[in-house]
């Protein structure tokens, strides 16, 4: 039975991946399983006793009318060249190996998707569910994302994505996992797949890692802090008389996202600039007169965005600057900052002058860099960052912001 199942399962795999199973074949198609050293190594192993057993298995399947044996050189009983599926008895083949046809599994998945319509109302969950349904109805593969035989997992996956998108309450990953799955670790086990789906079905998450996507919806791996330094005075608590002068902290302070609503800012009259900084090393060592510096940490999340918007409401006339890597990723982060905060940031120390001044520290663009640069240039061809992007492409260079020194 071991060899019978191996042969029949391989034939069914080929059948389900063929046009024949969907009735779309234009010419006569025959599904076969070739006997080669790769597909059936034990058949060609002279030290193995499996040769006769495999012959017996193939002949038995032929006697049942499930397959036809094609012998090498037409010499019956000698060496099997391949085994051909008898398509007329395809349903008997499924029954013999106790396998549910792929089409039936697809229909069961479609029923699950129809039942999930309320949960699929959020942008990504809805788009993903619609994509799955369309692929399944067309008989196309969805194995990149779901297992056809596990309908409950498909339901859990889409429900989890919808729950993430709907979340309004800040929580930690394991707390959220219990709410979604009744298990502390199940969300992290699915996080790679969830992140992949959310990036594919929404431009909003382009370039974000999995944890950044969750943070965008108030779900954190660890307490979510935003680091600030520079000018101004902070009061912690709405009725607190205790204050903290930011200028007294050279390395700044971390503010919890949960505390932002209770913090009051004063003494901002001297603040002329608000600067977001992409990398933590630069944030710690950078000093700027009459400025508030905020560590962005790559793509900002809703906590950092909330802080920026609060500051902008207090300081609408300040200059808003973004300081990041002079590479494609750095400018993609800059574009994301503009788009999602609604604040007119200007690139800071991210120009041709810095690429020339620090040319000895520049690195060569990779093939992937050039591909991404071409896409970005097309989007930004009429913007203020186009000249530096063109220079990067012309000379094939990029520069990390840590290489740029403060002017004294």
C-alpha positions as CSV (number, residue, x, y, z in Angstrom):
1,X,0.0,0.0,0.0
2,X,3.0,2.3,0.6
3,X,3.9,2.3,-3.1
4,X,0.3,2.3,-4.3
5,X,-0.4,5.5,-2.3
6,X,2.8,7.1,-3.5
7,X,2.0,6.5,-7.1
8,X,-1.7,7.5,-6.8
9,X,-1.0,10.7,-4.7
10,X,1.6,11.8,-7.2
11,X,-0.9,11.3,-10.1
12,X,-3.6,13.2,-8.3
13,X,-1.2,16.1,-7.6
14,X,-0.4,16.3,-11.3
15,X,-4.1,16.0,-12.2
16,X,-5.1,18.8,-9.8
17,X,-2.4,21.1,-11.2
18,X,-3.4,20.4,-14.8
19,X,-6.0,22.1,-17.1
20,X,-7.7,18.7,-17.3
21,X,-9.1,18.9,-13.8
22,X,-10.7,22.3,-14.7
23,X,-11.9,21.1,-18.1
24,X,-9.8,23.7,-19.8
25,X,-7.6,21.5,-21.8
26,X,-7.6,22.2,-25.6
27,X,-5.9,18.9,-26.6
28,X,-5.9,15.4,-25.2
29,X,-3.9,15.3,-21.9
30,X,-2.8,12.3,-20.1
31,X,-1.5,12.4,-16.5
32,X,1.5,10.1,-15.8
33,X,4.0,9.3,-13.1
34,X,7.4,8.6,-14.6
35,X,9.7,6.1,-12.9
36,X,13.1,7.8,-12.5
37,X,15.9,7.5,-10.0
38,X,14.5,10.8,-8.4
39,X,10.8,9.9,-8.3
40,X,11.2,6.3,-7.3
41,X,14.8,5.7,-6.1
42,X,14.2,2.4,-4.4
43,X,13.0,1.0,-7.8
44,X,16.5,1.5,-9.2
45,X,18.4,0.4,-6.1
46,X,19.9,-3.0,-6.8
47,X,20.6,-3.6,-3.1
48,X,16.9,-3.1,-2.3
49,X,14.2,-5.8,-2.3
50,X,11.6,-3.2,-3.3
51,X,11.7,-3.9,-7.1
52,X,9.2,-6.7,-7.1
53,X,7.1,-5.0,-4.4
54,X,6.7,-1.9,-6.6
55,X,5.9,-4.1,-9.7
56,X,3.2,-5.8,-7.6
57,X,1.8,-2.5,-6.5
58,X,1.7,-1.0,-10.0
59,X,0.1,-4.2,-11.4
60,X,-2.5,-4.2,-8.7
61,X,-3.5,-0.7,-9.5
62,X,-3.7,-1.6,-13.2
63,X,-6.0,-4.6,-12.3
64,X,-8.3,-2.2,-10.4
65,X,-8.5,-0.1,-13.6
66,X,-7.0,3.0,-11.9
67,X,-3.8,3.2,-14.0
68,X,-2.1,1.8,-17.1
69,X,1.5,0.7,-17.0
70,X,3.8,1.7,-19.8
71,X,6.8,-0.7,-20.0
72,X,10.2,0.5,-21.2
73,X,10.8,-0.7,-24.8
74,X,7.4,-2.4,-24.7
75,X,8.8,-5.3,-22.7
76,X,6.0,-6.2,-20.3
77,X,7.1,-7.3,-16.9
78,X,10.6,-5.9,-17.4
79,X,11.1,-2.2,-16.4
80,X,8.3,0.3,-15.8
81,X,8.8,3.5,-17.8
82,X,5.8,5.3,-16.3
83,X,2.3,4.8,-14.9
84,X,-0.6,6.6,-16.6
85,X,-3.7,7.7,-14.8
86,X,-7.0,6.3,-16.0
87,X,-9.0,9.6,-16.0
88,X,-12.3,7.8,-16.5
89,X,-11.9,6.3,-13.0
90,X,-10.6,9.5,-11.3
91,X,-13.2,9.4,-8.5
92,X,-12.3,5.8,-7.7
93,X,-8.7,6.9,-7.4
94,X,-9.7,9.6,-4.9
95,X,-11.8,7.1,-2.9
96,X,-9.0,4.5,-2.9
97,X,-6.5,6.8,-1.2
98,X,-9.2,8.5,0.9
99,X,-8.5,11.9,-0.5
100,X,-11.0,14.7,-0.9
101,X,-10.8,16.3,-4.4
102,X,-9.3,19.7,-4.5
103,X,-12.4,21.2,-6.1
104,X,-14.5,20.1,-3.2
105,X,-12.0,21.5,-0.7
106,X,-12.1,24.8,-2.7
107,X,-15.9,24.9,-2.5
108,X,-15.8,24.3,1.3
109,X,-13.3,27.2,1.6
110,X,-15.6,29.5,-0.4
111,X,-18.4,28.7,2.0
112,X,-16.1,29.7,4.9
113,X,-15.3,33.0,3.1
114,X,-19.0,33.7,2.5
115,X,-19.8,33.1,6.2
116,X,-16.9,35.5,7.2
117,X,-18.3,38.5,5.3
118,X,-18.9,40.6,8.5
119,X,-15.3,40.0,9.6
120,X,-14.0,40.6,6.1
121,X,-15.4,44.2,6.1
122,X,-12.0,45.8,7.1
123,X,-9.7,46.9,4.2
124,X,-7.1,44.1,4.2
125,X,-9.3,41.3,5.5
126,X,-11.9,42.1,2.9
127,X,-9.4,42.4,0.1
128,X,-7.7,39.2,1.1
129,X,-10.9,37.3,1.4
130,X,-12.1,38.6,-2.0
131,X,-8.8,37.6,-3.6
132,X,-9.0,34.1,-2.1
133,X,-12.6,33.6,-3.3
134,X,-11.8,34.7,-6.8
135,X,-8.7,32.4,-7.0
136,X,-10.7,29.5,-5.6
137,X,-13.6,30.0,-8.0
138,X,-11.1,30.0,-10.9
139,X,-9.5,26.9,-9.7
140,X,-6.2,28.6,-9.0
141,X,-3.7,27.9,-6.2
142,X,-3.9,29.7,-2.9
143,X,-1.4,27.5,-1.0
144,X,0.9,30.5,-0.5
145,X,-1.5,31.7,2.2
146,X,-3.9,28.9,3.2
147,X,-4.2,25.1,3.4
148,X,-7.3,24.0,1.6
149,X,-7.8,21.2,4.0
150,X,-7.8,23.5,7.1
151,X,-10.9,25.6,6.8
152,X,-10.8,26.6,10.5
153,X,-7.3,28.1,10.0
154,X,-8.5,30.2,7.1
155,X,-11.3,31.5,9.4
156,X,-8.8,32.2,12.2
157,X,-6.4,34.0,9.9
158,X,-9.0,36.4,8.3
159,X,-10.6,37.0,11.7
160,X,-7.2,37.9,13.2
161,X,-6.4,40.4,10.4
162,X,-9.8,42.0,10.8
163,X,-9.4,42.2,14.6
164,X,-6.0,43.9,14.2
165,X,-7.4,46.4,11.8
166,X,-10.3,47.2,14.1
167,X,-8.3,47.4,17.3
168,X,-8.7,50.7,19.2
169,X,-7.2,49.7,22.6
170,X,-3.5,49.6,23.2
171,X,-2.3,46.1,24.3
172,X,0.6,43.8,24.2
173,X,0.9,41.1,21.6
174,X,0.3,38.2,24.0
175,X,-2.8,39.9,25.4
176,X,-4.2,40.5,22.0
177,X,-3.4,36.9,21.1
178,X,-5.5,35.6,23.9
179,X,-8.4,37.8,22.8
180,X,-8.1,36.5,19.2
181,X,-7.1,32.9,19.7
182,X,-7.4,32.1,23.4
183,X,-3.7,31.4,23.4
184,X,-0.8,33.7,24.3
185,X,1.6,32.6,21.4
186,X,-0.7,32.0,18.5
187,X,-0.5,35.5,17.1
188,X,3.3,35.5,16.9
189,X,3.2,32.1,15.2
190,X,1.1,33.6,12.4
191,X,2.7,37.0,12.4
192,X,5.0,36.3,9.4
193,X,2.0,35.3,7.3
194,X,-0.2,38.1,8.6
195,X,2.5,40.7,7.9
196,X,3.0,39.4,4.4
197,X,-0.8,39.6,3.7
198,X,-1.1,43.1,5.1
199,X,1.8,44.4,3.0
200,X,0.5,42.8,-0.2
201,X,-3.1,44.0,0.1
202,X,-2.5,47.5,1.4
203,X,0.0,50.2,0.4
204,X,-0.4,51.6,3.9
205,X,2.0,48.9,5.2
206,X,4.6,49.1,2.4
207,X,8.1,48.7,3.8
208,X,7.0,48.0,7.4
209,X,8.2,45.0,9.4
210,X,5.7,42.8,11.1
211,X,5.9,44.4,14.5
212,X,5.6,47.9,13.0
213,X,2.4,46.8,11.4
214,X,1.0,45.7,14.8
215,X,2.2,48.9,16.4
216,X,0.3,50.9,13.9
217,X,-2.8,49.4,15.4
218,X,-1.8,49.8,19.0
219,X,-0.5,46.3,19.5
220,X,3.1,46.2,21.0
221,X,5.7,43.6,21.7
222,X,7.1,45.7,24.5
223,X,5.9,49.0,26.0
224,X,5.8,51.6,23.3
225,X,8.1,54.6,23.9
226,X,8.8,57.6,21.8
227,X,12.2,59.3,22.6
228,X,12.4,63.1,22.6
229,X,15.0,65.7,23.5
230,X,15.8,69.3,23.1
231,X,13.9,72.4,24.1
232,X,10.7,72.7,26.2
233,X,9.4,71.7,29.6
234,X,7.2,68.7,30.3
235,X,4.5,68.2,33.0
236,X,3.6,64.6,33.7
237,X,0.0,64.3,34.7
238,X,-2.8,66.8,34.1
239,X,-2.7,68.2,37.6
240,X,1.0,67.8,38.3
241,X,3.1,70.6,39.5
242,X,6.3,68.7,38.8
243,X,8.1,69.5,35.6
244,X,11.1,68.4,33.6
245,X,13.3,70.7,31.5
246,X,14.3,68.7,28.4
247,X,17.5,70.7,28.0
248,X,18.8,69.1,31.2
249,X,18.7,65.7,29.5
250,X,21.4,65.4,26.8
251,X,20.2,61.9,25.8
252,X,16.5,62.7,26.0
253,X,13.7,60.8,27.6
254,X,11.3,58.0,26.6
255,X,7.6,58.8,26.8
256,X,5.1,55.9,27.0
257,X,2.4,56.0,24.4
258,X,-0.2,55.5,27.2
259,X,1.1,58.7,28.9
260,X,1.0,61.1,26.0
261,X,-2.5,62.3,26.8
262,X,-1.4,63.2,30.3
263,X,1.8,65.2,29.3
264,X,1.7,69.0,29.0
265,X,4.3,71.0,27.2
266,X,5.3,74.5,28.2
267,X,8.2,77.0,27.5
268,X,8.0,76.4,23.8
269,X,8.5,80.0,22.7
270,X,12.2,79.3,21.8
271,X,11.5,76.3,19.7
272,X,12.1,77.1,16.0
273,X,12.6,73.5,14.6
274,X,11.0,70.1,15.1
275,X,13.4,67.4,13.8
276,X,12.5,63.7,13.3
277,X,15.6,61.4,13.3
278,X,15.5,58.0,11.6
279,X,18.2,56.2,13.6
280,X,18.7,55.9,17.3
281,X,22.5,56.4,17.4
282,X,22.2,59.7,15.6
283,X,19.3,60.7,17.9
284,X,21.4,60.2,21.0
285,X,24.5,62.1,19.8
286,X,22.7,64.9,17.8
287,X,22.2,68.3,19.4
288,X,20.4,71.2,17.8
289,X,19.7,74.7,19.2
290,X,16.1,75.8,19.7
291,X,14.7,72.4,18.5
292,X,12.7,69.4,19.6
293,X,14.3,66.2,18.4
294,X,12.1,63.0,18.0
295,X,13.4,59.5,17.3
296,X,11.4,58.1,14.5
297,X,12.8,54.5,14.5
298,X,12.3,54.0,10.7
299,X,8.6,54.0,9.9
300,X,6.6,55.9,12.5
301,X,3.7,54.3,14.3
302,X,0.5,56.0,15.5
303,X,2.0,56.9,18.9
304,X,4.8,58.9,17.2
305,X,2.4,60.3,14.8
306,X,0.1,61.4,17.6
307,X,3.0,63.1,19.4
308,X,4.0,64.9,16.1
309,X,0.5,66.1,15.5
310,X,0.2,67.3,19.1
311,X,3.4,69.3,18.8
312,X,2.3,70.7,15.4
313,X,-0.9,71.9,17.0
314,X,1.2,73.8,19.6
315,X,3.9,75.0,17.1
316,X,2.2,75.4,13.7
317,X,4.8,77.9,12.6
318,X,7.9,75.9,13.5
319,X,10.1,74.4,10.8
320,X,9.5,70.7,10.4
321,X,12.5,68.7,9.3
322,X,13.3,65.0,8.7
323,X,16.8,63.6,9.0
324,X,17.4,60.1,7.7
325,X,19.6,57.8,5.6
326,X,20.3,59.1,2.1
327,X,19.1,55.9,0.5
328,X,15.9,54.6,-1.0
329,X,14.6,53.4,2.3
330,X,15.3,56.8,3.9
331,X,13.3,58.7,1.3
332,X,10.5,56.1,1.4
333,X,10.3,56.7,5.2
334,X,10.3,60.5,4.5
335,X,7.4,60.1,2.0
336,X,5.5,58.0,4.5
337,X,6.0,60.7,7.1
338,X,4.6,63.4,4.9
339,X,1.6,61.3,3.7
340,X,0.5,60.0,7.1
341,X,1.1,63.0,9.4
342,X,-0.2,65.7,7.1
343,X,2.7,67.8,8.2
344,X,5.0,69.5,5.6
345,X,8.4,68.1,6.6
346,X,11.5,69.0,4.6
347,X,14.5,66.6,4.2
348,X,17.4,67.7,6.5
349,X,21.0,67.0,5.6
350,X,19.8,64.5,3.0
351,X,21.1,66.1,-0.1
352,X,23.7,66.1,-2.8
353,X,26.0,68.2,-0.6
354,X,26.2,65.5,2.0
355,X,26.9,62.8,-0.6
356,X,29.8,64.9,-1.9
357,X,31.1,65.9,1.5
358,X,31.1,62.3,2.9
359,X,31.8,60.5,-0.4
360,X,34.5,58.4,1.3
361,X,31.7,56.8,3.5
362,X,29.2,56.2,0.7
363,X,28.3,52.7,-0.3
364,X,27.5,51.4,-3.7
365,X,23.9,50.8,-4.7
366,X,22.9,47.2,-5.0
367,X,20.8,45.9,-7.9
368,X,17.8,45.9,-5.7
369,X,18.5,49.5,-4.7
370,X,18.6,50.6,-8.3
371,X,15.3,48.9,-9.0
372,X,13.6,50.6,-6.0
373,X,15.3,53.9,-6.9
374,X,13.8,53.7,-10.4
375,X,10.3,53.2,-9.0
376,X,10.7,56.0,-6.4
377,X,12.1,58.4,-9.1
378,X,9.0,57.8,-11.2
379,X,6.8,58.8,-8.3
380,X,8.9,61.8,-7.3
381,X,10.1,63.1,-10.7
382,X,8.5,66.5,-10.1
383,X,9.3,66.8,-6.4
384,X,12.1,68.5,-4.4
385,X,13.9,65.2,-3.7
386,X,14.2,64.3,-7.4
387,X,17.7,65.9,-7.8
388,X,19.3,63.9,-5.0
389,X,17.6,60.7,-6.2
390,X,19.0,61.3,-9.7
391,X,22.4,62.0,-8.3
392,X,22.3,58.7,-6.3
393,X,21.4,56.8,-9.5
394,X,24.0,58.6,-11.7
395,X,26.9,57.9,-9.3
396,X,25.5,54.7,-7.8
397,X,25.9,55.8,-4.1
398,X,24.0,55.9,-0.8
399,X,24.9,57.2,2.7
400,X,23.9,56.2,6.2
401,X,23.0,59.2,8.4
402,X,25.4,58.0,11.2
403,X,28.3,59.1,8.9
404,X,27.2,62.7,9.0
405,X,28.8,64.8,11.7
406,X,27.3,67.7,13.6
407,X,28.6,71.1,12.6
408,X,30.1,73.0,15.5
